Amino acid sequence: MAKKIVLFGAGKIGEMIATLLSGSGDYEITAVDRDADNLDRLQRIPHVKTKIVDITDHGQLTGILKGKFAALSASPYQLTPVIARAAKEAGTHYFDLTEDVESTRIVKQLAEGAATAFLPQCGLAPGFISIVAHDIAKKFDRLHEVRMRVGALPKYPTNALKYNLTWSTDGLINEYCNSCEAIVDGEMREVPALEEIEAFSLDGIAYEAFNTSGGLGTLWETLSGKVNNLNYRTVRYPGHRDIVKMLIHDLRLGERRELLKNIFEHALPMTLQDVVLIFVTASGYQQGRFMQESYAQKVYSREIGGKVWSAIQITTASGICAMLDLLAEDKLPQKGFVRQEQADLGAFISNRFGKNYVFDGDSGSILSTLGKEQEPQLV
């Protein structure tokens, strides 16, 4: 029997989630949003019902969630606590995609004593990147350093920022403005966003990476006391960081985030022609030797179900869908707070949705995930 779920948010990622889950045949989806235009796009998808709902109405949310297997939130991070509270009261498993640190802390508190599972941060970063990093970290007898790098980039950059909008503008600004968690010399710290810039190349293409908020998820707690240095940085094309830093700090638009959002959405077009770059490297001791292991992957936009989807839509939606499957298959804890790194990497990428992370959009084949790409060269 198909499991009944409620999907909150019918935007770019919500539509992708609904498409993937509908195609599996194992889930009945009720998509809720307060935007009728967003919901109209989902009505063409089989096994998906739509409902206009004020997500801030707790009583209405609880009623919708009663008797459902899971709640999946693809809504803005500001609504995370509202949906999570309703899920707990309704006795429904909870999943979200938030990168917001404070929202995740609230979810963790709500998960205490809950009879159902609470799985926040089920996207790309945080999300899949933590699963990869933890898998590599387990191969060392003693860890020294873990570096996590992720970028969602246009394949054909044309503007000065060398960037197009590919996902939530609110989430993007949040990452650029909020403080970042890291482990430095064995101590858990908060470091400023947009700092510690580094340059590297991969496949002959130059990139830069710098601190952004939220990408570590809960991994910094999981590896606390086990690693000397742990950090997450967002990947962009060279020059992007300097312009963003000027906007946020010099022009003080970090104090007027709604205005910055309006500028980005007015000036930066969306694109479906993107690439997601994922790179994790860890060093430490294995059998007395100082060793390094790395994971490198690129995911491209492609057609699914007769429609072209961006790489960031595919990876983000596939993450939460794979975690939903793993919970349904009893491959994850069934109650309380569940960290992304508690998922087994092998189980994740062999999952029907997780396989999208190792799909070569150019050749149309499933790739080996370790060592496929050449290792980035620092420049």
DRENVEX-183601 format. One record per residue (C-alpha): residue number from 1; x, y, z. Coordinates in pm, whole numbers, plus 50000, padded with zeros to 5 digits. Layout:
{nr = NUM u = X v = Y w = Z}
...
% end
This chain:
{nr = 1 u = 50000 v = 50000 w = 50000}
{nr = 2 u = 50130 v = 50343 w = 49909}
{nr = 3 u = 50245 v = 50553 w = 50202}
{nr = 4 u = 50071 v = 50888 w = 50241}
{nr = 5 u = 50292 v = 51193 w = 50272}
{nr = 6 u = 50236 v = 51567 w = 50287}
{nr = 7 u = 50474 v = 51786 w = 50087}
{nr = 8 u = 50501 v = 52145 w = 50208}
{nr = 9 u = 50611 v = 52384 w = 49936}
{nr = 10 u = 50537 v = 52355 w = 49565}
{nr = 11 u = 50825 v = 52561 w = 49430}
{nr = 12 u = 51125 v = 52452 w = 49221}
{nr = 13 u = 51238 v = 52180 w = 49462}
{nr = 14 u = 50888 v = 52078 w = 49569}
{nr = 15 u = 50791 v = 52006 w = 49209}
{nr = 16 u = 51097 v = 51787 w = 49165}
{nr = 17 u = 51023 v = 51596 w = 49487}
{nr = 18 u = 50664 v = 51535 w = 49377}
{nr = 19 u = 50783 v = 51412 w = 49036}
{nr = 20 u = 51033 v = 51166 w = 49182}
{nr = 21 u = 50801 v = 51025 w = 49448}
{nr = 22 u = 50506 v = 51001 w = 49211}
{nr = 23 u = 50714 v = 50807 w = 48960}
{nr = 24 u = 50804 v = 50549 w = 49224}
{nr = 25 u = 50442 v = 50442 w = 49272}
{nr = 26 u = 50500 v = 50390 w = 49645}
{nr = 27 u = 50376 v = 50722 w = 49776}
{nr = 28 u = 50053 v = 50922 w = 49768}
{nr = 29 u = 50142 v = 51288 w = 49786}
{nr = 30 u = 49936 v = 51580 w = 49910}
{nr = 31 u = 50119 v = 51898 w = 49815}
{nr = 32 u = 50025 v = 52208 w = 50013}
{nr = 33 u = 50117 v = 52570 w = 49949}
{nr = 34 u = 49949 v = 52908 w = 49975}
{nr = 35 u = 50048 v = 52991 w = 49615}
{nr = 36 u = 49786 v = 52859 w = 49373}
{nr = 37 u = 50015 v = 52908 w = 49072}
{nr = 38 u = 50278 v = 52682 w = 49226}
{nr = 39 u = 50019 v = 52415 w = 49298}
{nr = 40 u = 49885 v = 52432 w = 48943}
{nr = 41 u = 50221 v = 52305 w = 48814}
{nr = 42 u = 50191 v = 51997 w = 49033}
{nr = 43 u = 49842 v = 51900 w = 48927}
{nr = 44 u = 49973 v = 51737 w = 48609}
{nr = 45 u = 50177 v = 51488 w = 48816}
{nr = 46 u = 50007 v = 51150 w = 48880}
{nr = 47 u = 49932 v = 51048 w = 49241}
{nr = 48 u = 49963 v = 51410 w = 49359}
{nr = 49 u = 49678 v = 51599 w = 49522}
{nr = 50 u = 49707 v = 51971 w = 49589}
{nr = 51 u = 49563 v = 52189 w = 49861}
{nr = 52 u = 49589 v = 52561 w = 49932}
{nr = 53 u = 49687 v = 52596 w = 50298}
{nr = 54 u = 49807 v = 52874 w = 50523}
{nr = 55 u = 50116 v = 52699 w = 50661}
{nr = 56 u = 50122 v = 52932 w = 50960}
{nr = 57 u = 49787 v = 52788 w = 51080}
{nr = 58 u = 49894 v = 52523 w = 51333}
{nr = 59 u = 49552 v = 52365 w = 51372}
{nr = 60 u = 49508 v = 52327 w = 50998}
{nr = 61 u = 49855 v = 52173 w = 50961}
{nr = 62 u = 49801 v = 51922 w = 51238}
{nr = 63 u = 49471 v = 51813 w = 51084}
{nr = 64 u = 49630 v = 51758 w = 50744}
{nr = 65 u = 49917 v = 51555 w = 50895}
{nr = 66 u = 49706 v = 51322 w = 51109}
{nr = 67 u = 49741 v = 50964 w = 50988}
{nr = 68 u = 50013 v = 51046 w = 50734}
{nr = 69 u = 50344 v = 50860 w = 50718}
{nr = 70 u = 50564 v = 51167 w = 50676}
{nr = 71 u = 50582 v = 51543 w = 50632}
{nr = 72 u = 50839 v = 51674 w = 50383}
{nr = 73 u = 50919 v = 52044 w = 50401}
{nr = 74 u = 51045 v = 52220 w = 50090}
{nr = 75 u = 50925 v = 52551 w = 50233}
{nr = 76 u = 51139 v = 52852 w = 50331}
{nr = 77 u = 51348 v = 52789 w = 50642}
{nr = 78 u = 51141 v = 53040 w = 50842}
{nr = 79 u = 50852 v = 52789 w = 50838}
{nr = 80 u = 51060 v = 52494 w = 50958}
{nr = 81 u = 50966 v = 52520 w = 51329}
{nr = 82 u = 50596 v = 52559 w = 51245}
{nr = 83 u = 50582 v = 52246 w = 51031}
{nr = 84 u = 50803 v = 52043 w = 51266}
{nr = 85 u = 50581 v = 52122 w = 51566}
{nr = 86 u = 50270 v = 52018 w = 51375}
{nr = 87 u = 50439 v = 51693 w = 51268}
{nr = 88 u = 50528 v = 51607 w = 51626}
{nr = 89 u = 50175 v = 51674 w = 51747}
{nr = 90 u = 50029 v = 51466 w = 51462}
{nr = 91 u = 50270 v = 51175 w = 51521}
{nr = 92 u = 50418 v = 51203 w = 51171}
{nr = 93 u = 50779 v = 51151 w = 51058}
{nr = 94 u = 50942 v = 51481 w = 50962}
{nr = 95 u = 51195 v = 51572 w = 50689}
{nr = 96 u = 51323 v = 51907 w = 50566}
{nr = 97 u = 51586 v = 52071 w = 50345}
{nr = 98 u = 51685 v = 52363 w = 50566}
{nr = 99 u = 52040 v = 52490 w = 50584}
{nr = 100 u = 51948 v = 52728 w = 50866}
{nr = 101 u = 52134 v = 52645 w = 51186}
{nr = 102 u = 51883 v = 52795 w = 51431}
{nr = 103 u = 51588 v = 52617 w = 51267}
{nr = 104 u = 51771 v = 52285 w = 51293}
{nr = 105 u = 51836 v = 52343 w = 51662}
{nr = 106 u = 51462 v = 52388 w = 51715}
{nr = 107 u = 51391 v = 52065 w = 51524}
{nr = 108 u = 51645 v = 51885 w = 51743}
{nr = 109 u = 51466 v = 52006 w = 52055}
{nr = 110 u = 51127 v = 51898 w = 51918}
{nr = 111 u = 51267 v = 51553 w = 51841}
{nr = 112 u = 51342 v = 51487 w = 52208}
{nr = 113 u = 51100 v = 51223 w = 52330}
{nr = 114 u = 50919 v = 51208 w = 51995}
{nr = 115 u = 50763 v = 50878 w = 51886}
{nr = 116 u = 50855 v = 50951 w = 51524}
{nr = 117 u = 51176 v = 51040 w = 51340}
{nr = 118 u = 51292 v = 51396 w = 51273}
{nr = 119 u = 51537 v = 51427 w = 50982}
{nr = 120 u = 51631 v = 51788 w = 50900}
{nr = 121 u = 51886 v = 51900 w = 50639}
{nr = 122 u = 51813 v = 51625 w = 50384}
{nr = 123 u = 51939 v = 51806 w = 50075}
{nr = 124 u = 52280 v = 51842 w = 49912}
{nr = 125 u = 52470 v = 52057 w = 50163}
{nr = 126 u = 52380 v = 52004 w = 50433}
{nr = 127 u = 52274 v = 51650 w = 50358}
{nr = 128 u = 52452 v = 51426 w = 50110}
{nr = 129 u = 52785 v = 51597 w = 50168}
{nr = 130 u = 52778 v = 51489 w = 50535}
{nr = 131 u = 52702 v = 51129 w = 50439}
{nr = 132 u = 53005 v = 51125 w = 50209}
{nr = 133 u = 53236 v = 51295 w = 50458}
{nr = 134 u = 53138 v = 51063 w = 50742}
{nr = 135 u = 53187 v = 50757 w = 50522}
{nr = 136 u = 53541 v = 50868 w = 50437}
{nr = 137 u = 53616 v = 50968 w = 50798}
{nr = 138 u = 53534 v = 50616 w = 50920}
{nr = 139 u = 53822 v = 50477 w = 50713}
{nr = 140 u = 54082 v = 50644 w = 50935}
{nr = 141 u = 54218 v = 50519 w = 51266}
{nr = 142 u = 54289 v = 50881 w = 51358}
{nr = 143 u = 54158 v = 51182 w = 51167}
{nr = 144 u = 54353 v = 51498 w = 51099}
{nr = 145 u = 54140 v = 51707 w = 50860}
{nr = 146 u = 53813 v = 51688 w = 50666}
{nr = 147 u = 53736 v = 51946 w = 50396}
{nr = 148 u = 53392 v = 51964 w = 50232}
{nr = 149 u = 53336 v = 52167 w = 49914}
{nr = 150 u = 53011 v = 52204 w = 49717}
{nr = 151 u = 52902 v = 52438 w = 49438}
{nr = 152 u = 52586 v = 52472 w = 49228}
{nr = 153 u = 52711 v = 52662 w = 48925}
{nr = 154 u = 52586 v = 52768 w = 48581}
{nr = 155 u = 52750 v = 52576 w = 48299}
{nr = 156 u = 52768 v = 52896 w = 48095}
{nr = 157 u = 52832 v = 53197 w = 48323}
{nr = 158 u = 52781 v = 53530 w = 48147}
{nr = 159 u = 52754 v = 53804 w = 48414}
{nr = 160 u = 53010 v = 53962 w = 48647}
{nr = 161 u = 52900 v = 53739 w = 48936}
{nr = 162 u = 52941 v = 53435 w = 48709}
{nr = 163 u = 52625 v = 53304 w = 48870}
{nr = 164 u = 52260 v = 53229 w = 48797}
{nr = 165 u = 51982 v = 53159 w = 49044}
{nr = 166 u = 51929 v = 52786 w = 49073}
{nr = 167 u = 51751 v = 52750 w = 49410}
{nr = 168 u = 51612 v = 52949 w = 49704}
{nr = 169 u = 51729 v = 53310 w = 49706}
{nr = 170 u = 51650 v = 53332 w = 50079}
{nr = 171 u = 51869 v = 53030 w = 50143}
{nr = 172 u = 52151 v = 53172 w = 49931}
{nr = 173 u = 52154 v = 53501 w = 50122}
{nr = 174 u = 52130 v = 53315 w = 50452}
{nr = 175 u = 52446 v = 53121 w = 50367}
{nr = 176 u = 52634 v = 53438 w = 50270}
{nr = 177 u = 52536 v = 53637 w = 50581}
{nr = 178 u = 52525 v = 53400 w = 50879}
{nr = 179 u = 52821 v = 53273 w = 51078}
{nr = 180 u = 52969 v = 52934 w = 50989}
{nr = 181 u = 53052 v = 52638 w = 51210}
{nr = 182 u = 53393 v = 52471 w = 51192}
{nr = 183 u = 53644 v = 52275 w = 51395}
{nr = 184 u = 53979 v = 52454 w = 51410}
{nr = 185 u = 54276 v = 52297 w = 51588}
{nr = 186 u = 54040 v = 52059 w = 51767}
{nr = 187 u = 53802 v = 52329 w = 51891}
{nr = 188 u = 53446 v = 52395 w = 51773}
{nr = 189 u = 53422 v = 52754 w = 51652}
{nr = 190 u = 53205 v = 52993 w = 51457}
{nr = 191 u = 53389 v = 53162 w = 51169}
{nr = 192 u = 53268 v = 53447 w = 50944}
{nr = 193 u = 53098 v = 53379 w = 50610}
{nr = 194 u = 53273 v = 53485 w = 50286}
{nr = 195 u = 53618 v = 53449 w = 50444}
{nr = 196 u = 53910 v = 53204 w = 50413}
{nr = 197 u = 53893 v = 53210 w = 50035}
{nr = 198 u = 54093 v = 52949 w = 49845}
{nr = 199 u = 54157 v = 52882 w = 49476}
{nr = 200 u = 54170 v = 52545 w = 49300}
{nr = 201 u = 54117 v = 52388 w = 48959}
{nr = 202 u = 53932 v = 52075 w = 48851}
{nr = 203 u = 53924 v = 51937 w = 48498}
{nr = 204 u = 54108 v = 52248 w = 48384}
{nr = 205 u = 53842 v = 52487 w = 48522}
{nr = 206 u = 53935 v = 52744 w = 48786}
{nr = 207 u = 53719 v = 52779 w = 49098}
{nr = 208 u = 53724 v = 52958 w = 49431}
{nr = 209 u = 53578 v = 52841 w = 49763}
{nr = 210 u = 53495 v = 53033 w = 50081}
{nr = 211 u = 53310 v = 52993 w = 50409}
{nr = 212 u = 52930 v = 52981 w = 50399}
{nr = 213 u = 52680 v = 52896 w = 50670}
{nr = 214 u = 52500 v = 52569 w = 50734}
{nr = 215 u = 52681 v = 52328 w = 50503}
{nr = 216 u = 52834 v = 52117 w = 50781}
{nr = 217 u = 52496 v = 52022 w = 50920}
{nr = 218 u = 52544 v = 51821 w = 51240}
{nr = 219 u = 52873 v = 51666 w = 51129}
{nr = 220 u = 53076 v = 51909 w = 51336}
{nr = 221 u = 52905 v = 51768 w = 51648}
{nr = 222 u = 52946 v = 51409 w = 51532}
{nr = 223 u = 53320 v = 51451 w = 51469}
{nr = 224 u = 53391 v = 51677 w = 51767}
{nr = 225 u = 53692 v = 51539 w = 51954}
{nr = 226 u = 53779 v = 51314 w = 51660}
{nr = 227 u = 53927 v = 51556 w = 51405}
{nr = 228 u = 54170 v = 51848 w = 51424}
{nr = 229 u = 54016 v = 52052 w = 51142}
{nr = 230 u = 53676 v = 52032 w = 50976}
{nr = 231 u = 53529 v = 52294 w = 50744}
{nr = 232 u = 53273 v = 52351 w = 50471}
{nr = 233 u = 53310 v = 52601 w = 50185}
{nr = 234 u = 53093 v = 52691 w = 49889}
{nr = 235 u = 53245 v = 52671 w = 49540}
{nr = 236 u = 53205 v = 52951 w = 49287}
{nr = 237 u = 53384 v = 53078 w = 48978}
{nr = 238 u = 53670 v = 53324 w = 49055}
{nr = 239 u = 53562 v = 53680 w = 49138}
{nr = 240 u = 53218 v = 53593 w = 49276}
{nr = 241 u = 53314 v = 53623 w = 49642}
{nr = 242 u = 53461 v = 53972 w = 49611}
{nr = 243 u = 53146 v = 54115 w = 49450}
{nr = 244 u = 52914 v = 53949 w = 49703}
{nr = 245 u = 53131 v = 54071 w = 49991}
{nr = 246 u = 53111 v = 54425 w = 49855}
{nr = 247 u = 52731 v = 54404 w = 49834}
{nr = 248 u = 52681 v = 54254 w = 50177}
{nr = 249 u = 52946 v = 54443 w = 50376}
{nr = 250 u = 53050 v = 54759 w = 50194}
{nr = 251 u = 52699 v = 54848 w = 50073}
{nr = 252 u = 52551 v = 54696 w = 50393}
{nr = 253 u = 52288 v = 54496 w = 50208}
{nr = 254 u = 52339 v = 54220 w = 50462}
{nr = 255 u = 52134 v = 54447 w = 50690}
{nr = 256 u = 51860 v = 54472 w = 50424}
{nr = 257 u = 51821 v = 54114 w = 50309}
{nr = 258 u = 51483 v = 54164 w = 50146}
{nr = 259 u = 51631 v = 54438 w = 49926}
{nr = 260 u = 51928 v = 54214 w = 49838}
{nr = 261 u = 51684 v = 53936 w = 49748}
{nr = 262 u = 51492 v = 54172 w = 49519}
{nr = 263 u = 51815 v = 54279 w = 49347}
{nr = 264 u = 51929 v = 53920 w = 49290}
{nr = 265 u = 51590 v = 53806 w = 49159}
{nr = 266 u = 51561 v = 54113 w = 48933}
{nr = 267 u = 51913 v = 54094 w = 48790}
{nr = 268 u = 52013 v = 53726 w = 48794}
{nr = 269 u = 51816 v = 53497 w = 48562}
{nr = 270 u = 51737 v = 53141 w = 48661}
{nr = 271 u = 51893 v = 52858 w = 48461}
{nr = 272 u = 51837 v = 52487 w = 48417}
{nr = 273 u = 52180 v = 52451 w = 48257}
{nr = 274 u = 52387 v = 52399 w = 48570}
{nr = 275 u = 52636 v = 52165 w = 48730}
{nr = 276 u = 52670 v = 52058 w = 49092}
{nr = 277 u = 53028 v = 52002 w = 49204}
{nr = 278 u = 53090 v = 51785 w = 49513}
{nr = 279 u = 53435 v = 51739 w = 49664}
{nr = 280 u = 53538 v = 51593 w = 50000}
{nr = 281 u = 53891 v = 51518 w = 50111}
{nr = 282 u = 54011 v = 51375 w = 50442}
{nr = 283 u = 54354 v = 51308 w = 50582}
{nr = 284 u = 54471 v = 51114 w = 50883}
{nr = 285 u = 54638 v = 50794 w = 50994}
{nr = 286 u = 54566 v = 50446 w = 50862}
{nr = 287 u = 54774 v = 50165 w = 51008}
{nr = 288 u = 55035 v = 50414 w = 51122}
{nr = 289 u = 55067 v = 50594 w = 50787}
{nr = 290 u = 54956 v = 50951 w = 50717}
{nr = 291 u = 54707 v = 50907 w = 50429}
{nr = 292 u = 54450 v = 51102 w = 50228}
{nr = 293 u = 54125 v = 50990 w = 50066}
{nr = 294 u = 53896 v = 51197 w = 49843}
{nr = 295 u = 53556 v = 51190 w = 49678}
{nr = 296 u = 53487 v = 51402 w = 49371}
{nr = 297 u = 53173 v = 51415 w = 49161}
{nr = 298 u = 52986 v = 51637 w = 48919}
{nr = 299 u = 52612 v = 51614 w = 48859}
{nr = 300 u = 52455 v = 51779 w = 48553}
{nr = 301 u = 52105 v = 51892 w = 48462}
{nr = 302 u = 51909 v = 51635 w = 48261}
{nr = 303 u = 51568 v = 51516 w = 48155}
{nr = 304 u = 51351 v = 51318 w = 48397}
{nr = 305 u = 50991 v = 51228 w = 48321}
{nr = 306 u = 50992 v = 51418 w = 47994}
{nr = 307 u = 51110 v = 51746 w = 48148}
{nr = 308 u = 51453 v = 51903 w = 48194}
{nr = 309 u = 51551 v = 51964 w = 48556}
{nr = 310 u = 51848 v = 52155 w = 48694}
{nr = 311 u = 52127 v = 51970 w = 48872}
{nr = 312 u = 52047 v = 52147 w = 49200}
{nr = 313 u = 51682 v = 52043 w = 49174}
{nr = 314 u = 51782 v = 51683 w = 49106}
{nr = 315 u = 52039 v = 51657 w = 49384}
{nr = 316 u = 51836 v = 51840 w = 49649}
{nr = 317 u = 51513 v = 51652 w = 49583}
{nr = 318 u = 51688 v = 51317 w = 49544}
{nr = 319 u = 51846 v = 51363 w = 49886}
{nr = 320 u = 51520 v = 51398 w = 50076}
{nr = 321 u = 51349 v = 51127 w = 49867}
{nr = 322 u = 51631 v = 50881 w = 49932}
{nr = 323 u = 51619 v = 50949 w = 50306}
{nr = 324 u = 51242 v = 50898 w = 50300}
{nr = 325 u = 51294 v = 50561 w = 50131}
{nr = 326 u = 51565 v = 50457 w = 50377}
{nr = 327 u = 51339 v = 50539 w = 50671}
{nr = 328 u = 51050 v = 50349 w = 50512}
{nr = 329 u = 51282 v = 50050 w = 50463}
{nr = 330 u = 51387 v = 50062 w = 50831}
{nr = 331 u = 51746 v = 50151 w = 50738}
{nr = 332 u = 51743 v = 50456 w = 50964}
{nr = 333 u = 51635 v = 50509 w = 51328}
{nr = 334 u = 51257 v = 50523 w = 51353}
{nr = 335 u = 51226 v = 50788 w = 51622}
{nr = 336 u = 51402 v = 51090 w = 51764}
{nr = 337 u = 51657 v = 51316 w = 51598}
{nr = 338 u = 51833 v = 51152 w = 51303}
{nr = 339 u = 52155 v = 51298 w = 51165}
{nr = 340 u = 52232 v = 51281 w = 50794}
{nr = 341 u = 52559 v = 51104 w = 50863}
{nr = 342 u = 52370 v = 50816 w = 51022}
{nr = 343 u = 52278 v = 50705 w = 50668}
{nr = 344 u = 52511 v = 50455 w = 50504}
{nr = 345 u = 52667 v = 50592 w = 50184}
{nr = 346 u = 52640 v = 50258 w = 50004}
{nr = 347 u = 52272 v = 50226 w = 50091}
{nr = 348 u = 52212 v = 50587 w = 49984}
{nr = 349 u = 52371 v = 50572 w = 49638}
{nr = 350 u = 52221 v = 50231 w = 49563}
{nr = 351 u = 51877 v = 50372 w = 49642}
{nr = 352 u = 51657 v = 50449 w = 49338}
{nr = 353 u = 51667 v = 50822 w = 49420}
{nr = 354 u = 52020 v = 50834 w = 49559}
{nr = 355 u = 52149 v = 50701 w = 49226}
{nr = 356 u = 52087 v = 51046 w = 49080}
{nr = 357 u = 52401 v = 51160 w = 49263}
{nr = 358 u = 52621 v = 50927 w = 49058}
{nr = 359 u = 52449 v = 50966 w = 48721}
{nr = 360 u = 52672 v = 51096 w = 48443}
{nr = 361 u = 52451 v = 51340 w = 48255}
{nr = 362 u = 52684 v = 51334 w = 47953}
{nr = 363 u = 52720 v = 50960 w = 47904}
{nr = 364 u = 52391 v = 50857 w = 48063}
{nr = 365 u = 52554 v = 50601 w = 48292}
{nr = 366 u = 52593 v = 50541 w = 48663}
{nr = 367 u = 52945 v = 50625 w = 48776}
{nr = 368 u = 53177 v = 50491 w = 49038}
{nr = 369 u = 53164 v = 50763 w = 49304}
{nr = 370 u = 53517 v = 50748 w = 49439}
{nr = 371 u = 53802 v = 50880 w = 49233}
{nr = 372 u = 53605 v = 50938 w = 48913}
{nr = 373 u = 53715 v = 51298 w = 48881}
{nr = 374 u = 54074 v = 51408 w = 48899}
{nr = 375 u = 54166 v = 51555 w = 49231}
{nr = 376 u = 54142 v = 51936 w = 49252}
{nr = 377 u = 54473 v = 52118 w = 49225}
{nr = 378 u = 54530 v = 52415 w = 49455}
{nr = 379 u = 54658 v = 52720 w = 49269}
% end
